């Protein structure tokens, strides 16, 4: 598996969770699964003394002769290979942005392929993820036919199609020596630029994305950001496999960050977690007050415009609200202002803390995810694991994992709304608060939430079948 980020070494989003969890479950199924990622500065600081130096060599990135170091680490039963170069990955963000980011991951792409002959490991299948590694399938077929790498089959997974890696043809040729004949709409050209993600979609042997509903959405122009045509042409090779969660890390009975533990059969610890969190975050309302939380990147995609539009109306209800995350300054400033306007009822934790995230999952009654689009989503699955009821917009993986409460038969594990509309969301928030005020209805919903099996082992079997079908 090849990707830009992977827990516990580097994380900005759900890709890191997949890269950190899926290999363990594939290994349990008998696959020799190894992970290759950049040696980002934070990981290097923490793990440099634990790695084994496998190789260092020079390679050409276009006209540049650049250094490549390869470090190996065995951790938790998984073998990790780190591509080491301080110019591209030392003391800088995981994603530099703009053309610098393009060169950063063009380097990583080339280094991944070049290092395979030097580490004594040639995979049967290479699983690449998002645009940062999407050119690997193309390079294998276009430039490595007569080398050992030429026999590698590839699977390309779309985690978020909005980010595609689009650059001028001349720059891409400069980085990766791509033959100009590939700069056409049949291959990697889109909108007058070279599109890295399109390269992955055209040349990979199989394509996957992270939920069945997202597959259907990506067949439409609204969701596919211009790539619906190439996805339609690859429909027979395109599948949706739900992400899962690490049920060892996220375990309400043994969570290292939660001050109290609980289970489906004994929820006393959940209320104690809530009381402790209220005190920690300075919430002064009674601990019986429903707590609605968000753990999210503060971006337009996450539906925060809807939240801003009706926030004052939400606060007319008997509810406390905590938002954890960072992102666009507009949203950060808004939630800081709401914390000042509703002291003791609102907490804007404008940072990211894994410890606080765990405490929020454990303590919350409701978890809000009103995403404009959500390829899969991990947070709603974690919330369910802790008996916290999600309120979601019906899109992508949210539709596949959260099922609205049915008063007639008691089915469902949360609440949902269809349209990307602030007042539709507000209506469902009010309905959710009213529903959980009934102890019997709440108990039934929480029981259903605990019964959900979102372990990655379920998804791993589907990946196993896909890998073995092409190996």
C-alpha positions in Angstrom: 0.0 0.0 0.0 1.3 3.4 -1.0 0.0 6.7 0.3 0.9 10.2 1.5 -0.1 9.7 5.1 -0.6 6.9 7.6 -1.3 6.7 11.3 0.5 6.7 13.6 3.1 8.6 11.6 1.2 11.4 9.8 -2.4 12.3 9.6 -4.6 15.0 8.1 -7.6 13.0 7.2 -9.3 9.6 6.7 -6.7 8.3 4.3 -4.2 8.0 7.2 -6.7 5.8 9.1 -7.2 3.5 6.1 -3.4 3.2 5.6 -2.9 2.5 9.3 -5.7 0.0 9.8 -6.3 -2.0 6.6 -2.8 -3.6 6.4 -3.3 -5.3 9.7 -6.5 -6.9 8.6 -5.0 -7.9 5.2 -2.1 -9.6 7.0 -4.6 -11.5 9.1 -6.1 -12.8 5.9 -2.7 -14.1 4.8 -1.6 -11.3 2.5 2.0 -10.1 2.8 0.9 -6.4 3.0 3.6 -3.7 3.4 3.2 0.1 3.6 5.3 2.7 1.8 5.0 6.4 2.8 7.1 9.5 3.0 9.3 10.0 6.0 7.6 13.2 7.1 9.4 15.3 9.7 7.2 14.5 12.7 7.5 10.8 12.0 11.3 11.1 11.6 11.6 12.9 14.9 9.8 10.1 16.7 10.9 7.0 14.9 14.3 7.7 13.3 16.1 5.8 16.0 13.9 2.7 15.5 14.2 2.3 11.8 16.6 0.2 9.8 18.5 1.9 7.0 17.9 -0.3 3.9 19.3 1.8 1.0 20.3 5.2 -0.3 20.8 6.1 -3.9 20.5 8.9 -6.4 17.8 9.0 -9.1 16.7 11.5 -11.7 13.5 13.5 -11.3 13.4 15.0 -14.7 16.8 16.8 -15.1 17.4 16.8 -11.3 19.6 14.3 -9.6 18.0 13.7 -6.2 18.7 11.7 -3.1 16.5 8.8 -2.0 16.8 7.1 1.4 14.8 4.1 2.4 14.2 3.2 6.0 12.3 0.2 7.3 10.3 -0.2 10.5 8.4 -3.2 11.9 5.6 -2.0 14.1 2.5 -3.8 15.3 3.1 -6.7 12.9 3.3 -4.4 9.8 6.4 -3.6 7.7 6.7 0.1 6.9 9.1 1.6 4.3 9.8 5.3 4.6 11.0 7.3 1.6 13.5 9.8 3.1 14.5 13.2 1.6 14.6 16.3 3.8 14.1 18.7 0.9 10.7 17.2 0.1 9.5 15.9 3.5 11.7 17.5 6.2 10.5 20.4 8.2 7.5 21.1 5.9 3.8 20.2 5.8 2.6 16.8 4.6 1.1 18.7 1.7 3.1 21.8 0.5 0.4 23.1 -1.8 0.5 24.2 -5.4 3.3 23.2 -7.7 5.6 22.5 -4.7 3.2 19.7 -3.7 3.2 18.4 -7.3 6.9 18.1 -7.3 6.9 16.7 -3.8 4.7 13.8 -4.8 6.2 13.4 -8.3 9.4 12.7 -6.4 7.6 10.2 -4.0 6.0 8.5 -7.0 9.3 8.0 -8.8 11.2 7.0 -5.6 8.6 4.3 -4.7 9.1 2.6 -8.1 12.9 3.0 -8.2 13.5 1.7 -4.7 11.7 -1.6 -5.2 14.8 -3.2 -6.8 16.9 -2.1 -3.9 14.9 -3.4 -1.0 14.4 -6.9 -2.1 10.6 -6.7 -2.3 8.7 -6.7 -5.5 4.9 -6.8 -4.8 2.4 -8.5 -7.0 -0.1 -5.7 -6.5 0.4 -2.1 -5.6 -2.5 -0.3 -3.9 -2.2 3.5 -4.5 -4.3 6.1 -2.9 -5.6 9.5 -4.1 -3.8 11.8 -6.6 -0.5 12.0 -4.8 0.3 8.4 -5.9 -2.1 8.1 -8.9 0.6 8.4 -11.5 2.2 5.1 -10.4 -0.1 2.9 -12.5 0.7 5.0 -15.6 4.4 5.0 -15.0 4.5 1.2 -14.5 2.8 0.7 -17.9 4.5 3.5 -19.8 8.0 3.4 -18.5 8.8 0.2 -16.7 7.6 -2.5 -19.1 11.1 -4.0 -19.5 12.0 -3.8 -15.8 10.8 -6.0 -12.9 8.3 -3.3 -11.8 6.5 -3.8 -15.1 4.7 -6.9 -13.8 3.1 -5.2 -10.9 -0.7 -4.9 -11.0 -2.3 -1.8 -9.5 -5.4 -0.8 -7.6 -6.2 2.9 -7.3 -8.5 4.1 -4.5 -10.3 7.4 -4.6 -10.7 8.9 -1.1 -11.7 12.4 -2.3 -12.1 13.2 -5.9 -12.2 16.9 -5.3 -8.4 17.0 -5.1 -7.0 15.7 -8.4 -3.5 17.1 -8.9 -3.7 19.2 -12.0 -0.5 20.8 -13.4 0.8 22.1 -16.7 2.0 19.5 -19.2 5.5 21.0 -19.4 5.9 20.8 -15.6 4.8 17.2 -15.5 7.1 16.3 -18.3 9.9 18.0 -16.4 9.1 16.0 -13.3 8.3 12.5 -14.7 9.4 12.4 -18.3 5.9 11.6 -19.4 5.7 11.0 -23.2 3.7 13.9 -24.8 1.5 11.3 -26.6 -0.2 10.8 -23.2 -1.3 14.5 -23.0 -4.6 13.8 -24.6 -8.2 13.3 -23.3 -7.8 9.6 -23.7 -5.1 9.5 -21.1 -4.2 12.3 -18.6 -5.4 15.5 -20.2 -8.4 17.3 -18.7 -9.3 21.0 -19.1 -6.0 21.8 -20.7 -3.8 20.4 -17.9 -2.3 17.1 -16.9 -4.5 15.4 -14.3 -2.7 13.0 -11.9 -5.9 11.4 -10.7 -7.1 10.8 -14.2 -3.8 9.0 -14.9 -4.7 6.6 -12.0 -8.2 6.1 -13.3 -7.1 5.3 -16.8 -4.2 3.0 -16.1 -5.0 1.2 -12.9 -6.1 -2.4 -13.2 -8.9 -1.9 -10.7 -10.4 1.2 -9.2 -12.1 1.5 -5.8 -13.6 4.1 -3.7 -14.6 4.2 -0.1 -18.4 3.5 -0.1 -21.0 2.0 -2.5 -23.0 5.2 -2.5 -20.0 7.2 -3.5 -19.6 5.0 -6.5 -23.1 5.9 -7.6 -22.5 9.6 -6.9 -19.3 9.6 -8.9 -21.2 8.6 -12.0 -22.8 12.1 -12.0 -21.1 15.4 -13.0 -22.1 17.1 -9.7 -20.0 14.8 -7.6 -17.2 13.7 -10.0 -15.6 17.1 -10.7 -15.2 16.4 -14.4 -14.1 12.8 -14.1 -17.6 11.1 -14.5 -16.8 10.2 -18.1 -13.6 8.2 -17.4 -15.3 6.5 -14.4 -18.2 5.5 -16.6 -15.8 4.0 -19.1 -14.2 2.0 -16.3 -17.5 0.9 -14.6 -16.8 -2.8 -14.8 -13.5 -2.3 -12.9 -14.9 0.2 -10.3 -16.2 -0.9 -6.9 -17.1 0.7 -3.6 -15.7 -0.8 -0.4 -16.7 0.9 2.8 -13.9 2.0 5.1 -13.9 0.7 8.6 -12.4 1.7 11.9 -9.8 0.3 14.3 -12.0 -1.3 16.9 -9.0 -1.7 19.2 -8.1 2.0 19.3 -11.8 3.0 19.5 -13.1 0.8 22.2 -15.4 2.3 24.9 -14.5 -0.6 27.2 -10.7 0.1 27.1 -10.2 3.6 25.6 -6.9 5.0 26.8 -8.1 8.6 26.7 -11.6 8.2 28.2 -11.6 8.8 31.9 -14.3 6.1 32.4 -15.3 3.0 30.4 -18.6 1.6 29.4 -20.4 -0.9 27.2 -23.8 -1.5 25.6 -24.8 -3.3 28.8 -23.5 -0.7 31.3 -23.7 3.0 30.2 -22.9 4.5 33.6 -19.4 5.3 32.4 -20.7 7.3 29.4 -22.5 9.8 31.6 -19.4 10.1 33.8 -17.3 10.8 30.7 -19.7 13.6 29.9 -19.5 15.1 33.4 -15.7 15.0 33.2 -15.6 16.6 29.8 -18.0 19.4 30.8 -15.6 20.2 33.6 -12.5 20.0 31.4 -14.0 22.2 28.7 -15.7 24.7 31.0 -19.3 23.8 30.1 -21.4 25.0 33.0 -24.8 23.7 32.0 -26.2 20.7 34.0 -24.6 17.4 33.0 -28.0 16.1 32.0 -28.0 18.6 29.1 -27.7 16.8 25.7 -24.2 17.2 24.2 -23.9 17.5 20.4 -20.4 17.5 19.0 -18.5 17.8 15.8 -14.9 16.5 15.2 -14.1 17.8 11.7 -12.0 19.8 9.3 -13.5 23.2 9.2 -14.2 23.4 5.5 -17.2 24.0 3.2 -17.3 20.3 2.3 -18.3 19.5 5.9 -21.5 21.5 5.8 -20.4 24.2 8.2 -22.3 26.8 6.2 -25.5 25.1 7.2 -24.4 25.1 10.9 -23.5 28.8 10.7 -26.9 29.6 9.0 -29.0 28.2 11.9 -26.6 28.2 14.8 -28.6 30.7 16.9 -31.7 28.6 16.3 -29.9 25.5 17.4 -28.9 27.3 20.6 -32.6 28.0 21.4 -32.8 24.3 22.2 -31.6 22.7 25.5 -28.3 21.6 24.1 -24.5 22.0 24.6 -22.3 22.1 21.6 -18.6 21.3 21.1 -16.7 21.8 17.9 -13.2 20.2 17.6 -11.0 21.0 14.5 -9.1 23.4 12.4 -9.5 24.8 8.9 -10.7 27.9 7.1 -10.4 31.1 9.1 -14.0 32.1 8.5 -15.3 29.0 10.3 -12.7 29.2 13.1 -13.6 32.8 13.8 -17.3 32.1 13.7 -17.2 29.3 16.3 -14.8 31.3 18.5 -17.4 34.1 18.5 -20.2 31.6 19.3 -18.2 30.4 22.3 -18.1 34.0 23.6 -21.8 34.5 22.8 -22.9 31.3 24.5 -20.5 30.9 27.5 -20.7 27.6 29.3 -22.8 26.1 26.5 -20.5 26.2 23.5 -16.8 25.2 23.3 -14.8 25.9 20.1 -11.7 23.8 20.4 -9.9 25.2 17.4 -7.0 22.7 17.4 -6.7 19.0 16.9 -6.3 16.7 19.9 -6.6 13.0 19.5 -7.3 12.8 23.3 -10.1 15.3 23.2 -11.6 13.6 20.1 -11.8 10.3 22.0 -13.3 12.0 25.0 -15.9 13.7 22.7 -16.9 10.4 21.0 -17.3 8.8 24.5 -19.2 11.7 26.1 -21.5 13.0 23.4 -25.2 12.2 23.0 -25.3 13.4 19.3 -22.7 13.7 16.6 -23.3 16.2 13.8 -22.0 15.5 10.2 -24.0 17.6 7.7 -21.5 17.1 4.9 -22.1 18.5 1.4 -20.4 15.3 0.2 -18.6 12.6 2.2 -16.9 9.7 0.3 -17.1 7.5 3.3 -16.6 9.2 6.6 -14.9 7.7 9.6 -16.2 9.8 12.5 -19.8 8.6 12.3 -18.6 5.0 12.6 -16.5 5.9 15.6 -19.5 7.7 17.2 -21.6 4.6 16.7 -18.9 2.5 18.4 -19.4 4.7 21.5 -23.2 4.7 21.5 -23.2 8.3 20.2 -26.0 8.9 17.7 -25.0 10.5 14.4 -27.0 13.3 12.7 -25.9 13.2 9.0 -26.8 14.3 5.6 -27.6 11.4 3.3 -24.5 11.4 1.1 -21.8 8.9 0.3 -20.7 6.7 3.1 -22.9 8.5 5.6 -25.9 7.1 3.7 -24.3 3.6 3.9 -23.6 3.6 7.6 -26.3 5.7 9.3 -29.9 4.6 9.1 -32.6 7.0 10.3 -34.7 6.2 13.3 -38.0 4.5 12.5 -40.6 5.2 15.2 -42.8 2.4 13.9 -40.4 -0.5 14.4 -37.6 1.0 16.4 -35.0 0.4 13.7 -32.2 2.8 12.9 -29.0 4.0 14.5 -29.2 7.8 14.1 -30.9 10.6 12.2 -30.5 11.9 8.7 -31.7 14.5 6.2 -31.6 14.5 2.4 -31.2 18.0 1.0 -28.2 20.2 1.6 -30.4 22.8 3.4 -29.8 24.4 6.8 -33.4 24.3 7.9 -33.8 20.6 6.9 -30.8 20.0 9.2 -32.3 22.1 12.0 -35.5 20.2 11.8 -33.7 16.9 12.2 -31.5 18.2 15.1 -34.7 19.3 16.9 -36.3 15.9 16.1 -33.2 14.1 17.5 -33.2 16.1 20.7 -36.9 15.4 21.2 -36.4 11.7 20.4 -33.5 11.1 22.9 -35.5 12.9 25.6 -37.6 9.7 25.7 -35.6 7.2 27.7 -37.1 4.2 25.9 -36.5 5.5 22.4 -33.0 6.7 23.4 -32.1 3.3 24.9 -33.2 1.5 21.7 -31.3 3.8 19.4 -28.1 3.5 21.5 -28.5 -0.3 21.5 -28.7 -0.3 17.7 -25.6 1.9 17.5 -23.6 -0.5 19.6 -24.7 -3.4 17.4 -23.1 -1.9 14.3 -20.1 -3.8 13.0 -17.8 -1.3 11.3 -14.6 -3.1 11.9 -12.1 -3.0 9.0 -12.0 -6.8 8.9 -15.2 -6.7 6.9 -13.8 -4.4 4.3 -10.4 -6.2 4.2 -12.1 -9.3 2.9 -13.4 -7.4 -0.1 -10.0 -5.8 -0.8 -8.5 -9.3 -0.5 -10.9 -10.6 -3.2 -10.1 -7.6 -5.5 -6.3 -8.0 -5.0 -6.4 -11.8 -5.7 -8.6 -11.3 -8.8 -5.7 -9.4 -10.5 -2.6 -10.8 -8.9 
